[in-house]
Amino acid sequence: MILNKSMEIKGLESKTGTIETPNDNDSIDKPLKNSEKESQRVDINVLKSKLREKENIILKRNIITLIGCLSLIIVAGICVTYL
């Protein structure tokens, strides 16, 4: 009796309840084939060529930046040696 009373106070009593889940299987309609996805295919070679073009632009920009930095260092070194 005392044990049951202490369990009720702490909220440890067993509560039996049923949980019902809704049955929504009928409302889900999925198409078997989607014609829009079939027409939007992309060639892998086109994607590769676009990627190469972007990489070439980035490479050219990096080379120009490197040449600019090196020339600035050379000019600064020449100016320091004559001072």
Secondary structure, DSSP 8 states (H G I E B T S, - for coil): -HHHHHHHHHT-S-----------TTT----S--HHHHHT---HHHHHHHHHHHHHHHHHHHHHHHHHHHHHHHHHHHHHHT-
